[in-house]
Amino acid sequence: MTRLVHRLWQDRSSGRTPSRAAGSASPAPRKTAPPKGTSARSRPAGGPGAGGGTGGNGSGGAGGNRKGPSGGGRGWGRRLIRWGLTLMVWGIIALTLIVAWFAADLPRIDLAAAMTRRPSVTFEAADGSVIATYGENYGDVLDVKDLPPYLPGAVMAIEDRKFYYHFGIDPIGLARAMIVNARAGRTVQGGSTITQQTAKNLFLSPDRTAKRKIQEVLLAFWLEWTFTKDQIFSLYLNRVYLGAGTYGVDAAAHRYFGVSARDVTPYQAAVLAGLLKAPSTYNPEANPQASFNRARVVLAAMAETGTITPEQARQASVMPPPRPTAPGGRTGRYFADWVGDRLDDLLGQINTDLIVRTTLNPAIQAAAEKTLRETLAAKGPAMAASQGAVVVMRPDGAVLALVGGVDYAASQYNRATQAQRQPGSSFKPVVYLTATEKGYRPDDMVLDAPITFKNWSPENFDRKYLGEIPLRTAVARSINTVAVRVSEEVGRSNVINTARQMGLTVSSDAQPSLALGTEETTLLSLTNAYAVLASNGRYTPAWGISDVMTRSGEVLYLHENDLVRTVASPDAVGALNEMLTGVLTEGTGKGAAFGRPAAGKSGTTQNYRDAWFMGYTPDIVTGVWIGNDNNSPMKRVTGGTLPATVWKGVMQAAHAGIPVHDLPRDTRTGIGGFFDRLFKGGSSSGPAQGGPSPSWPPVSETPSGPFDSSKEADRIMNMSTDK
């Protein structure tokens, strides 16, 4: 290419036409006679140079070495033109190659509209308020002309004031941004136009590389060539990310203000435009003050560009930030995580936007979160207790509130559904339900005395023994020896079966310490088991999803209580209710009493590592766990202290507006029940109907001696304490 250009310019400067290609025929040169008055003999000696050469003055041979007066200037000019054109040609070639290289891996522009995204899932509480949204949430596709003019005006005022006048890039704006950023020493102002941002949002990754920036410019040119300005602006407003999983101004308007983008106010338009700089930083739900401050900056820009009047800007600027009308915020996030994990089991692969309506009660959820947080903030540090969890459900298994920790933002680990902990004495109702189902009643006399199983001897919390006592007293005072003795009398295998029927996971080779709650479980599972006692002996698996539908209204799932099973008879449950009521009136749970008929049980594990309070009324079942994630001991935190305090506060809030109902009682208690048991051969000092023969290892009812070191580890692992 260079030689060709050089040859062309040589021929042009010498007045010659380009030489013909090699091998082509050329006419023979014509011979011409010299001008009149000259002859070959009269030519200067020395050849052509003697006459001064080209441009010579004819003064002899010496003139052949001198150039004409203007020949040198013309030569340099020609060279400059020649080299300039050469560089231009090579520049065009290089630019073409660069563009081709950057364009080689551009995304398929024709597939932009069909690009896939993660479906969005919106979780709603029972009252229709939004708990959480996962995935990519898009609103209605709106044309820029469908919006109030101050919404696109707000975006242009703060992002790209020359949008309708440039050709995709703004060189002046880019230069200005470079100067401002250079002076500040950091990036404080962007130079991308709305067209460039649209190209990035539609086609490119967020990588900050030179290659991506060049591709962004190329795509911006393509957008400007292909679409009108209004079409580009509409694409931008429908696809830009605005925080909280929302894409586009309509989704964001619904998320933050509960209205369509068609109906936003000038202030709300300023909030949305302000999100473009940093969606997380200026989120009006998470950072309302920062959002308000940013909106004021946008309002000032809107007034400066004439989008709104200075008076409108002033009025909006002095207004306090409106409270978000999209309810929920961070409330219920642990619950949303739990039901979200269950969607796959219900629906399989999700490939469309969904609305999931749940059983969550926002008022109870908020009360549970607040009570747990404030109780631990006030008393937790002094008692070395840092974490907790709460589950509230109806007797039919519908979960009304679920708190998996003190602060979801700090830790998403769900202690209500994921943490496996020993329940301690809060497991004992499983033992006693097995016993009442086999005929035991509250006034039956049972023995509180030391008992030994091979190398294990359970002890009471205060290490005192009361001898023969009514079963109701043993339950109210959480006597360990009685729980173990009754478990072995009714048959440990039967206790295991009852536990499994109540939804608990228990190993088949569980040891006698099972009665003291050494088998680990979750708070959700244990609360679900207590729901059996509140529902007259019926078990329903815990559930939180009422129905699932697409955004178009197609119902994909509708909950049905078709997994209900009977675990125990109403009489057996009634007898246990009578005993567990005493826990709140005269036993370890007196601090949980809240002025309604209620039953419950406290639980505390060895070295105060776990503390529980589980309880119920005919309407609500609530479980509370307090402990530390690292399983470190607390300072004398028993089930009747912090957990009972939290339980009481939550139950008071949960029963607001609910009439008082009595717990079902045993229909066979009283005089009629006495004669019924008497004529069936029962006794007032043992199982009402005889009960099975003991099927446990030989036991000793004499006080056990001191533990040796080999037994101590087993005792610590298997012994439950309570107070």
Steps between C-alpha positions, in 0.01 A plus 500: 500500500781744587687432175188552296429838657868601461502406132177687434637818646835466316321471170270789581783733608709424190209557265507138387209271476524180692717248323322213345507163644795286416463309182249738343558639153620859481532715192848585378609851594470752222810680377459875484722756335673753721371855496609729231826679565645217703699201411649215682834668470386823663382326827716572805779260567472289803158356424179599659666620813706752316198701413409537863309173523142509595423855580854609413584852370712384212828631644717207425557168662524643845136592482413135486557468877260777605123465549250753390387765745172323598572135425604406860179634666281320257692177567450514878132585457455205273673274747276621786188443296628161393582386853182651639289306257700188575442538872132568440462183297680296763295667773178405326625145463605484866171647619309253287697212650449629856127542450480155343689350794276660763188424299595136450358389837215747536178336618229411253318830471204335331446284810499788748126490556506123553780491756404286800491615860443340838128479578387715789323359804297739715403377846187651651379479859149383584375859475649549151797711605836422342750313717783458251577477131765274350628484145467774240179692546371689196188715483281591205676602179424869462567747221669820602187683386292301752690653791451838665749732327688574821609135536707480178584865564648409838711228341633734230563780749730284709638255242509646146363846429602491132340164429276626220786691332802268490568201274555240771804643673559842647865601441464824696338324794762228488782754502338689786466180704865413439611843624277485809615148585866593447467795737321292762740210472210257478192433292238754604329559166416265216518575134272231362188614318159340540560325168828355626336388823221338300757312294672384817174393665378313194809333370808523720641390831584760766876449458697826502748430219612696196366230272155512659498880478581492128232238445259722690574788262456278194166373628393854585560599138299199386211590732497859378502381138225241555255657746345836570595695809166421665546130434849505651375689805211256544742206484714664765216581740360146473830314551714704739567347843355703789580290806314240710490262204298742284568575135330794336319800642163325523627212714689745721197727540290205612776375732576827675176697475226250424394683182555469126773708340217678318385646833819605680531850644788734416666405829464128426636559150803667659550202733492259205743712298726527802525121520683487167827613658507231772185288548610348830626823651189701417240229561207684665418199717849418625637856511210748508711800600760441229219451249339828604829690474563359153144584392558863596803511271288360217218746569745790474624365166140463380431864583822606329401325177141623513346158561317642799473852635726623780192521721415135437857405578492703820176342617624148433841569655359596839266202519620218729584174327174307465481166675521218246155360433639165394467323839741255647848638451727255676215361711440135427817434302578179692145386429537587130822298481326202656199498267725581204696182559174303488397633158727259315329206671157634408558618143836373378683721252368857500504682167238770544432786739308385807295647782511286814233569760601383845360452850722768656327745734702825474388632839598181683823477301596856590415440866708181509801669343474801730450298818795272430727787400414722796515219757846390391620859471391572857598178677706296258846651558488450877384141455737416210206436267541633146246326278148371490216382281120508510232302318128578522239279334135405509408154631442393138869559420466835322809703592405856599848626586853366479807678634830329428729741685543840656605680180446365149736757348783377723432127458269315263552171684151387596515373857131411495528255211868411465650486850490150650502534881415282799151590627563399861191471718282653229499148351331352809142562377570237234572251780194601696270492195611142446422433865155662501413314181577182695289601798711722724312793653605819681427370850680169460780463753850460360835454666763772510815320610850439364515256214795341320532348153831317472746791517250788481302655785270794424471768763247768577592864456527563874625145571212447742245218493139518618402134508139420405340802329206557261592488135373857457756618758780318322402669174462848650834479680676324210625205706761318293490165677124469452524578128763231450313248715168559321672479160638159584170384654294579191774373273772707342405367158149636553642841589708491183190414298303786658781743426510395137121526472537858628750580223823466699804309380624247758753224449383144556781427746426799724624456855303548824616863495251549214242595763713800598522637146843394382388432141558816295219677317411838351278760659255475210466123540453521876239776468321287241499211749341720768228591249377141542413584862314817396299317231363215714755245385515567124829561321526720190843572349603864531413699190540858389379521137129552440514517121730577209394674182652661196474874445221433255296332774548133413497295821789253509462376857229512767569369850280224633527345846505145369785375720319514836544196723379412848780453751306468826145494631332819622488355854873434503570851372255647751680330788833636381350848452394494864853422612674745268267777615654459843842587356380859450301526823733336750797355320813603308305719257324738737676791330321416175144535631311771311142489627355231273460123532828370365729201532871469447834356594844643562823336396864552593795291388826419675715801593225736383592459134137505386190647660148442369143588578228327305131563555155538354138604535212357295576770240877555486813287545834672565853374551804699613867401506787701651869412471828570322604398151833364626320284759673681786330492843279785613488635855215315671255558217223245549182449304307686765706820465578666166303255281192531723526880483512496120221242482272709717553815292440320172188322625350823629539657156382188318174482697397860443135494395458124555228392749610296803461124457562217747735215427337158455514288815480128565134397499582210730634709787287569804254255665388338176850449386596356838233230488576432134861431587411312819273249326766446232747393764698823510681635802556846636870426532586386149376478144122520482477191284791308632752603234756268347759309690833679520724416205814682606834398653501421873491815710610585848289731714777551753704820485783464252856556612732773369567491127845399389672687214394246239134559585517877528525563124198278438305678774577843353397390154177331606370674810249782475449758768208731552357751736 
